[in-house]
Amino acid sequence: MPAAARSRSSSSWFKDFAAHLRARHGWQRYGLAFAYGALCALAFPPADAVPVLWVGFPALLFLLQGTEDARRAFATGWFFAFGFFTFDLYWTAAAMFVDLRHFWWAVPLAGLGLPAALALFYGTAAALARRIGLQGLAGILTFALLWFLADYVRGHVFTGFPWNIEGYAWTDFLPVLQATSIIGIYGLTLLTLVAACLPALLADDRSHGQGRALFMGTLILFGLVAIWGSTRLMEAPVSAVPHIRLRIVQPDVKQEMKWREDERDQNFNRLIKLSAAPGDKPVTMIVWPETAAPFYLAEDAAHRRQAAAILPPGGALITGVLRAEIERGGQEIRYYNSLIAIDHDAKLTGVYDKFHLVPFGEYMPFRQWIPAAALAGMGLDFSHGPGPQTLRVPGVPPFSPLICYEAIFPGEVANRGDRPQFLLNVTNDGWYGNTAGPYQHFAIARVRAVEEGMPLVRAANTGISGIVDAFGRIETKLDLGSRGFIDGDLPQTLPAPSFFSQHGESILWLIFTVLAAGAFFGRVLAKKLRD
């Protein structure tokens, strides 16, 4: 078949596909929206099937173009997002099974209630896009910009939850991911959304030529980004901080066994044994995961001495702990999810308290109306720490501590006025078992290294632990469900902060403004041509 005939055939098929989706009504439309949203969840780890975004978003646009009004557009956008979050965040429900006897009622809230609530942002974006208009290039751009704003709002309001916004689909494609060193993950999300939505123009006779040119243009753009990123990676230095040898311990303790009275000593001794095992080089710095020690180690001198005995002189143990602090003349005890550093003499040389706590997990919002206990706090609410800080510990380069999901917040992982030399993320993904959650969490934390231009050291209870350099390259790692330790050198931070680290989201909003202006003037021009 001649090339021109094949082109016409594929174009005709795509137009028929678009017409079919536009003609759907009622629950048939909503069911398809749910299915295409669920399909888009495959773009993220561990599947990493990025091209599905170029299927799901055009399909959503065709469904929205067939809606009769903004109310039905809201429902269509809501079902798409509900499908996405149901399959993308299913692992949140797994945490309830750790203590199902007490938290059985929260399983449907985590598995369906959270996706339903998050989908409200996107239903609103779809309704606004439908009201403004979804035809032509201006309509497609308007939709992409509004959907991006829903991502951005979701990542910031009510403490924020920027999990798996579209830019994270590139975490397994390091050359493209290098763009986050300039525009951040939100910038990459905006470009990805626009590129994924533009193929919808190919189904419009009036915009087919324009759509084809723009579609090819976005492919060229991402190709150029990949070439630049590949060059950046090839030219990236491979160097380590001298005289620092890391050991990251991954004890792989099942969450339901971690705090049992008859298991505590055994769990603690496992940490000691793994930490003291011989290695190929002397270790100077040992890292344990979030709440690794099943004791209040900051207040427990005996167990602290036991841990310090494995350290060489000048060495340091850094571990996640629960910490209690008595205030107001002994009348009140405040609890913190903390990180502490211990030296060879069992002295505390550094303390950091987690500031970005997990709602419903580490504290219960609206406690006056919800009398339930927080999931991870054993019936207690944790208190907030002061915020990002650079911790200075003898024998260790200055670092920024990040406990658990503090690593998912772009631009909030380091003290800008006191730049650290690496990011240290301790976490306990044991709550989520063998699900997609730990894979996604590791990938998201990895992006922070590229954004900030500094290495990431990560210790997880059940995985994934690892050392990532300032370009996002994994130096070494321990997979999910593995028990053991990894030894490695600490990669050097970049000599100068990345553009994103210095200027934040300035380029992102410049791109957004240019696209918004293009959509506005395109709509004005189209109206004049119609008149």
Secondary structure, 3 states (H helix, E strand, C coil): CCHHHHHHHHHHHHHHHHHHHHCCCHHHHHHHHHHHHHHHHHHCCCCCCHHHHHHHHHHHHHHHHCCCCHHHHHHHHHHHHHHHHHHHCHHHHHHHHHHHHHHHHHHHHHHHHHHHHHHHHHHHHHHHHHHHCCCHHHHHHHHHHHHHHHHHHHCCHHHCCCCCCHHHHHCCCHHHHCCHHHHHHHHHHHHHHHHHHHHHHHHCCCCHHHHHHHHHHHHHHHHHHHHHHHHHHHHCCCCEEEEEEEEEEECCCCHHHHCCCCCHHHHHHHHHHHHHCCCCCCCCEEECCCCCCCCCCCCCHHHHHHHHCCCCCCCEEEEEEEEEEEECCCCEEEEEEEEEEEECCCCEEEEEECCCCCECCCECCCCCCCCCCCCCCCCCCECCCCCCCCEEECCEEEEEEEEHHHHHCCCCCCCCCCCCCEEEEEECHHHHCCCHHHHHHHHHHHHHHHHHCCCEEEEECCCCEEEECCCCCEEEEECCCCCEEEEEEEECCCCCCCHHHHHCCHHHHHHHHHHHHHHHHHHHHHHHHHC
